[in-house]
Amino acid sequence: MATLTVTITESLPDYNGVSNDLALSNSLEIAGVDDIYHRVITCKDDIPVTVANFHATTGASDSSLDVENVRYIRITNLESSNSVILDLQIDTAEDDSAAADQGAILLEAGKSFIMGSPSDGIVVNSAAATPIVAKSSLVNLESIIVDPLSEDCKVEVFIASVVA
């Protein structure tokens, strides 16, 4: 077991013509990490690729990760000019069956998507454009699919899980 340290830093030198740097940093430590999933994947133009599966029952042929044990997810678009779509498949029933809902976000070139636990970590509510106010409304993320918009692209996937 190890402790994963995640540090995010934003730096903006010479902000508004002033030579004092604006530098912001935030660190997080996740103790008890005993399993990491790391891949750099080449995604072919217009061919969606499932880069991670999350289920309560693991060991299936789909190489799923235990939804209860995952604590950190990062997907980085390694391209310098091409965007991709991240399709977030949502297991609304939380029964390890196929996803019932989805949400999608644009991941621009060079940028990252970061999420904590996929267990009770997401919901889509199309019935009303109001804030979700109860954690009990959140359900499991079932999988993440990368869909290149144009040209082949590379993405990096890093997922950390803790001891069961």
Rosetta silent file (secondary structure, phi, psi, omega in degrees, C-alpha in Angstrom):
SEQUENCE: MATLTVTITESLPDYNGVSNDLALSNSLEIAGVDDIYHRVITCKDDIPVTVANFHATTGASDSSLDVENVRYIRITNLESSNSVILDLQIDTAEDDSAAADQGAILLEAGKSFIMGSPSDGIVVNSAAATPIVAKSSLVNLESIIVDPLSEDCKVEVFIASVVA
SCORE:     score description
SCORE:     0.000 S_00000001
   1 L     0.000  148.424 -179.048    0.000    0.000    0.000 S_00000001
   2 E  -143.192  170.833  175.715    1.099    3.534   -0.728 S_00000001
   3 E  -108.056  121.202  176.576   -0.091    7.103   -0.473 S_00000001
   4 E   -85.250  127.752  174.825   -0.919    8.817   -3.757 S_00000001
   5 E  -109.880  123.930  178.578   -0.146   12.535   -3.769 S_00000001
   6 E  -113.379  125.039  178.579   -1.959   14.631   -6.374 S_00000001
   7 E  -125.146  126.059  176.579   -0.828   18.221   -6.864 S_00000001
   8 E  -112.473  127.040 -178.570   -2.538   20.677   -9.178 S_00000001
   9 E  -128.742  131.004  171.388   -0.701   23.934   -9.885 S_00000001
  10 E  -112.630  132.397 -179.928   -1.795   26.949  -11.912 S_00000001
  11 E  -130.953  132.533 -179.599    0.841   29.527  -12.776 S_00000001
  12 E  -134.935   85.137 -178.601    0.261   32.823  -14.541 S_00000001
  13 L   -69.761  149.763  177.692    3.517   34.818  -14.827 S_00000001
  14 L    54.108   43.779  179.059    3.345   38.528  -15.569 S_00000001
  15 H   -62.036  124.424 -178.715   -0.388   38.697  -14.883 S_00000001
  16 H    54.991   34.643  176.890   -1.805   41.963  -16.277 S_00000001
  17 H    79.523   -0.574  179.087    1.708   43.175  -17.077 S_00000001
  18 L   -93.905  134.699 -172.703    2.813   42.947  -13.440 S_00000001
  19 L   -82.517   10.973  173.979    5.918   40.832  -12.922 S_00000001
  20 L   -91.592  127.948 -176.108    4.722   39.084   -9.761 S_00000001
  21 L   -71.640  139.475  169.075    3.674   35.546  -10.572 S_00000001
  22 E   -95.672  115.206 -178.560    0.230   34.310   -9.736 S_00000001
  23 E  -133.665  122.247  179.690    0.764   30.725   -8.608 S_00000001
  24 E  -120.173  142.109 -178.563   -1.920   28.574   -7.033 S_00000001
  25 E  -145.328  141.735  177.594   -1.447   25.025   -5.828 S_00000001
  26 E  -136.731  132.001  179.402   -3.643   22.389   -4.237 S_00000001
  27 E  -120.587  149.087  178.619   -2.502   18.984   -2.968 S_00000001
  28 E  -137.846  138.291  174.905   -4.440   15.893   -2.001 S_00000001
  29 E  -116.197  133.663  177.939   -3.209   12.672   -0.432 S_00000001
  30 E  -119.077  108.466 -176.838   -5.031    9.370   -0.854 S_00000001
  31 E   -83.489  156.089  173.097   -3.775    6.749    1.613 S_00000001
  32 E    81.050   15.742  179.776   -3.985    2.993    1.199 S_00000001
  33 E   -68.020  124.168  178.679   -3.581    2.850   -2.581 S_00000001
  34 E  -127.033    1.232 -179.144   -2.795   -0.730   -3.548 S_00000001
  35 E  -149.006  127.979  173.612   -3.880   -0.844   -7.180 S_00000001
  36 E  -124.232  148.901  176.573   -3.290    1.500  -10.089 S_00000001
  37 E  -122.569  116.299 -176.738   -4.552    1.313  -13.637 S_00000001
  38 E  -136.000  126.669  177.705   -2.421    3.287  -16.103 S_00000001
  39 E  -147.513  147.690  164.989   -2.577    3.246  -19.881 S_00000001
  40 E  -109.841  121.354 -171.238   -1.786    5.481  -22.826 S_00000001
  41 E  -118.580  131.026  171.713   -4.347    4.620  -25.478 S_00000001
  42 E   -89.312  119.731  179.810   -4.384    5.521  -29.164 S_00000001
  43 E  -103.530  126.662 -178.848   -7.988    6.166  -30.163 S_00000001
  44 L   -78.383  145.907 -178.586   -8.806    5.908  -33.867 S_00000001
  45 L   -49.488  126.427  175.802  -10.778    8.678  -35.568 S_00000001
  46 L    61.061   21.435  175.857  -14.541    8.348  -34.992 S_00000001
  47 L  -119.748  105.620  179.596  -14.217    4.999  -33.183 S_00000001
  48 L   -61.556  139.857 -178.843  -15.364    5.193  -29.532 S_00000001
  49 E  -126.969  124.409  174.513  -13.079    3.360  -27.087 S_00000001
  50 E   -77.719  118.119 -176.142  -14.087    2.240  -23.601 S_00000001
  51 E  -101.360  -14.646  177.204  -11.099    3.185  -21.436 S_00000001
  52 E  -159.793  141.410  174.745  -12.459    2.120  -18.023 S_00000001
  53 E  -122.183  141.833 -179.921  -15.299   -0.003  -16.599 S_00000001
  54 E  -128.317  126.269 -179.414  -16.539    0.162  -13.012 S_00000001
  55 E  -145.418  156.105  175.674  -18.625   -2.589  -11.367 S_00000001
  56 L   -73.459  -32.399  176.555  -19.415   -3.896   -7.894 S_00000001
  57 L  -104.034  114.508 -177.202  -18.584   -7.411   -9.102 S_00000001
  58 L  -107.094  175.785 -179.869  -15.115   -7.473  -10.643 S_00000001
  59 L    92.971    2.857  177.435  -13.034  -10.091  -12.353 S_00000001
  60 L   -73.446  172.493 -176.424  -15.339  -10.268  -15.344 S_00000001
  61 L   -69.334  -11.107 -179.262  -13.957  -10.427  -18.849 S_00000001
  62 L   -86.735    7.739  178.736  -14.380   -6.676  -19.295 S_00000001
  63 L    56.481   40.402 -177.045  -11.459   -5.961  -16.907 S_00000001
  64 L   -71.649  153.870  176.357  -13.672   -3.858  -14.703 S_00000001
  65 E  -100.422  148.877 -179.094  -12.429   -1.964  -11.673 S_00000001
  66 E   -69.178  113.804 -175.563  -14.201   -2.197   -8.307 S_00000001
  67 L   -59.661  -30.257 -178.613  -16.520    0.818   -8.202 S_00000001
  68 L   -77.135  -24.919 -174.325  -16.375    0.888   -4.373 S_00000001
  69 L   -98.292  -18.058  179.880  -12.560    0.942   -4.177 S_00000001
  70 E   -67.857  133.361 -179.607  -11.638    3.499   -6.854 S_00000001
  71 E  -120.162  -14.838 -174.594  -10.682    6.837   -5.279 S_00000001
  72 E  -153.216  130.508  178.114   -9.117    8.822   -8.138 S_00000001
  73 E  -130.650  131.120  172.967   -9.656    8.979  -11.906 S_00000001
  74 E  -135.898  128.930  172.575   -7.732   11.116  -14.396 S_00000001
  75 E  -119.207  124.234 -179.786   -8.122   11.136  -18.160 S_00000001
  76 E  -118.875  130.096  174.437   -5.696   13.430  -20.041 S_00000001
  77 E   -82.013  111.523 -175.659   -5.940   14.319  -23.718 S_00000001
  78 L   -83.643   -0.561 -178.524   -2.303   14.092  -24.855 S_00000001
  79 L   -77.746  154.771  179.018   -2.957   15.780  -28.190 S_00000001
  80 L   -94.117  -15.622 -178.146   -1.753   19.298  -29.005 S_00000001
  81 L  -141.417  -13.720 -175.552   -4.669   20.283  -31.248 S_00000001
  82 L  -104.111  133.831  175.630   -7.471   17.667  -31.288 S_00000001
  83 L   -88.735  161.709  172.447  -10.343   17.454  -28.806 S_00000001
  84 E  -132.537  162.385  172.627  -12.157   14.294  -27.724 S_00000001
  85 E  -104.020  131.610  170.904  -15.534   13.643  -26.159 S_00000001
  86 E   -96.989  119.603  178.301  -15.658   11.811  -22.846 S_00000001
  87 E  -100.823  113.706 -178.513  -18.873    9.829  -22.647 S_00000001
  88 E   -95.451  107.315 -178.983  -19.696    9.072  -19.014 S_00000001
  89 E   -85.119  129.693 -170.792  -21.933    5.986  -18.873 S_00000001
  90 E  -116.311  127.110  178.725  -24.100    5.972  -15.736 S_00000001
  91 E   -89.867   80.925 -174.772  -25.470    2.902  -13.925 S_00000001
  92 L   -58.321  -38.223 -178.997  -28.664    4.528  -12.656 S_00000001
  93 L   -81.334  -11.910 -177.454  -29.969    1.293  -11.121 S_00000001
  94 L    51.556   46.426 -176.844  -26.578    0.502   -9.541 S_00000001
  95 L  -123.227   16.684  179.271  -27.055   -3.157  -10.454 S_00000001
  96 L    63.532   15.650  174.945  -23.942   -3.815  -12.605 S_00000001
  97 L   -90.340 -170.270  179.319  -26.091   -4.035  -15.710 S_00000001
  98 L   -63.137  152.624  178.911  -25.660   -1.851  -18.770 S_00000001
  99 L   -61.214  144.097  179.922  -25.645    1.895  -18.255 S_00000001
 100 L  -104.740  -21.319 -179.510  -29.063    3.543  -18.315 S_00000001
 101 E  -136.260  169.953  176.235  -27.964    7.171  -18.699 S_00000001
 102 E  -151.738  157.876  170.718  -25.022    9.096  -20.003 S_00000001
 103 E  -136.984  153.706 -178.936  -23.414   12.474  -19.870 S_00000001
 104 E  -136.149  144.982  175.562  -20.721   13.792  -22.170 S_00000001
 105 E  -134.533  151.678  175.937  -18.078   16.485  -21.888 S_00000001
 106 E   -85.616  128.225  176.131  -15.591   17.920  -24.345 S_00000001
 107 E  -112.182  102.620 -176.215  -11.976   17.303  -23.359 S_00000001
 108 L   -70.453  163.657 -179.729   -9.877   19.783  -25.268 S_00000001
 109 L   -53.350  133.037  175.623   -6.294   19.168  -26.390 S_00000001
 110 L    77.788   -2.119 -175.986   -3.824   19.013  -23.502 S_00000001
 111 L  -102.075  164.205 -176.908   -6.502   19.128  -20.800 S_00000001
 112 E  -124.020  150.139  170.590   -7.490   16.644  -18.105 S_00000001
 113 E  -110.021  129.190 -179.314  -10.687   15.353  -16.556 S_00000001
 114 E  -126.885  136.776  178.397  -10.379   14.451  -12.874 S_00000001
 115 E  -142.681  149.720  173.908  -12.922   12.673  -10.703 S_00000001
 116 L   -81.593 -132.165 -176.871  -12.882   11.094   -7.274 S_00000001
 117 L   -69.460  135.382  175.231  -14.850    7.951   -6.514 S_00000001
 118 L   -81.479   -8.550  178.763  -17.226    6.701   -9.218 S_00000001
 119 L   -79.175  120.342 -176.225  -19.377    5.081   -6.496 S_00000001
 120 L    49.175   45.823 -174.369  -22.373    7.348   -5.855 S_00000001
 121 L  -118.417    3.654 -174.745  -20.393   10.023   -7.669 S_00000001
 122 E  -157.422  154.361  172.173  -22.565   11.172  -10.591 S_00000001
 123 L  -159.072  149.886  172.183  -26.120   11.805  -11.756 S_00000001
 124 L  -119.598  129.605 -179.581  -27.838   13.274  -14.785 S_00000001
 125 L  -127.229   98.171 -179.443  -31.155   14.990  -14.229 S_00000001
 126 L   -91.402   -6.722 -178.059  -32.845   16.061  -17.430 S_00000001
 127 L   -73.401  -28.819 -178.326  -36.274   16.471  -15.833 S_00000001
 128 L  -154.076  138.801  179.386  -35.455   19.795  -14.225 S_00000001
 129 L   -88.400   62.673  178.364  -32.597   22.232  -14.428 S_00000001
 130 L  -123.655  154.636  179.495  -32.236   22.503  -10.670 S_00000001
 131 L   -62.884  146.064  173.056  -29.251   21.686   -8.471 S_00000001
 132 L   -81.682  118.800 -172.564  -28.948   18.163   -7.083 S_00000001
 133 L  -105.063  -10.605 -177.407  -29.090   18.768   -3.352 S_00000001
 134 L  -119.239  131.152  176.487  -28.892   15.279   -1.859 S_00000001
 135 H   -59.379  -27.894 -179.801  -25.924   12.910   -2.017 S_00000001
 136 H   -65.581  -13.817  177.246  -28.504   10.118   -2.054 S_00000001
 137 H   -79.336  -18.117 -176.669  -29.420   11.236   -5.591 S_00000001
 138 L   -77.809  146.142 -179.396  -25.962   10.293   -6.891 S_00000001
 139 E  -128.563 -174.497 -174.914  -25.388    6.914   -8.557 S_00000001
 140 E   -85.006  143.098  167.531  -22.460    4.899   -9.944 S_00000001
 141 E   -78.493  129.548 -177.091  -20.376    5.675  -12.988 S_00000001
 142 E   -93.107  -38.446  179.287  -20.436    2.505  -15.120 S_00000001
 143 E  -166.079  166.828  175.212  -17.742    3.320  -17.685 S_00000001
 144 E  -124.280  128.303  179.433  -15.837    6.045  -19.526 S_00000001
 145 E  -117.488  133.912  175.757  -15.726    6.079  -23.317 S_00000001
 146 E  -102.724  129.544  178.591  -13.386    8.289  -25.373 S_00000001
 147 E  -125.225  106.859  178.166  -14.668    9.381  -28.780 S_00000001
 148 E   -64.915  138.848  179.015  -12.188   11.280  -30.982 S_00000001
 149 L   -81.406  -39.645  178.287  -13.784   14.147  -32.904 S_00000001
 150 L  -158.280  140.169 -179.908  -11.294   14.168  -35.751 S_00000001
 151 L    69.689  158.268  172.405   -8.020   12.376  -36.406 S_00000001
 152 L   -64.962  153.632  177.278   -6.483    9.680  -34.230 S_00000001
 153 E  -147.584  163.081  176.316   -5.603   10.819  -30.728 S_00000001
 154 E  -116.712  137.813  173.956   -3.840    9.615  -27.597 S_00000001
 155 E  -128.243  150.574  175.389   -5.251    9.778  -24.106 S_00000001
 156 E  -108.828  133.771  178.617   -3.698    8.832  -20.793 S_00000001
 157 E  -117.583  127.416  175.490   -5.801    7.028  -18.197 S_00000001
 158 E  -134.692  123.170 -178.413   -4.725    6.878  -14.548 S_00000001
 159 E  -133.873  133.589  178.923   -6.952    5.340  -11.875 S_00000001
 160 E  -118.520  135.026  179.362   -6.034    4.606   -8.246 S_00000001
 161 E  -123.505  155.025  179.373   -7.886    2.185   -5.964 S_00000001
 162 E  -103.554  173.389  177.837   -7.572    1.416   -2.258 S_00000001
 163 L   -64.289  138.999  179.224   -7.593   -1.855   -0.325 S_00000001
 164 L   -67.608    0.000    0.000  -10.999   -3.484   -0.157 S_00000001
